[in-house]
Amino acid sequence: MFGAESANAIDPRSFSELKRLSRDGNSPEAIRAAARQFEALFLNMVLKAMRDASPKDGILESDQSRMYQSLLDQQLAIQLANSGGTGFGDVIAQQLGAGKTPAGAHPAAAPAPTLGFDRLAAQAVRGAANAAGALAAAGGELPLDQAADAASATIPEHARAFVDRVWPHAMAASRETGIPAHFMVAQAALETGWGQHELRGAHGEPTHNLFNIKAGGDWQGASVALDAVEYRSGQAYREPSRFRSYADYGEAFRDYARLLSENPRYAGVLGQQDAAGFARGLQQAGYATDPMYADKLERIIGGTTLRTALNGG
């Protein structure tokens, strides 16, 4: 039997199947099918917008190639919608009642609370953009299942919350150092595991030390004693150390900016606008002994997690 999961962009049976389901009135199956059709239409519009914004001066560009590309995008939109990759169709179906318990039925457990329609719809839009971006990066050759995976890609909630917490302080430090704010957020994410491994005192008190700056002999503020992971000849080892403790994140960023501004060895880092140059500059200046520090930092700066969090993902 023909089903929505095997729909083809140019097969009129897809609309016949929807018409058949609609005879059942407002049945959950009919609502879900209509929601998937709407999601496919929406996704096709996203892909079309992406194509329209792409250069069209290739040697293979022609009216015929654009027609076949349009058919491919229609099929991709259907595949994404039927896979549930963006979740937009599910949101619509829930709002129209497809997720309601039938009269007389007794659910085994109360349904989990859901986000509001506007938040879920926004997530769906971002998912569609992820798919379009992945398709564009692959030159239009990304398999449908991989595009669906890209559409459903999300970032951990703790990473999004971490970026939200530190971003205003990073902006302030950026004005003082000339370093892009997202470079510093990426470094704080690397040092703390996106806020999950921030340094704490003996009794669990927060230090707000996002950059793991040690307390040297000239440090007059509060500090905590902890073991630090260092590297010698590429081998990791632990050594007792003292780290600075701050009252809040704002103080941590101000001290970080002061460290880079006042220490001559970081002169090549100040005002650096290139991610690779910033990361390599920190490592060459001796900020960390980890031989892979610059590579790790550069990956976070250019990575999906930070980019999505900054875009409100």
Buried (B, 14 or more C-beta within 10 A) or exposed (E): EEEBEEBEBEEEEBEEBBEEBBEEEEBBEBBBBBBBBBBBEBBBEBBBEBBEEEEEEEEEEEEEEEEEBBEBBBBBBBBBBBBBBBBBBBBBBBBBEBBEEEEEEEEEEEEEEEEEEEEBBBBBBBBBBBBBBBBBEEEEEBEBEBBBBBBBBBBEEEBBEBBEBBBEBBBBBBEBBBBBBBBBBBBBBBBBEBBEEBBBBEEEEBBBBBBBBEBEEEBEEBBBEBEBEBBEEEEEEEEEBBBBBBEEBBBBBBBBBEBBBEEEEBEBBBEBEEBBBBBBBBBEBEBBBBEEBBBBBBBBBEBBBBBBBBEEB
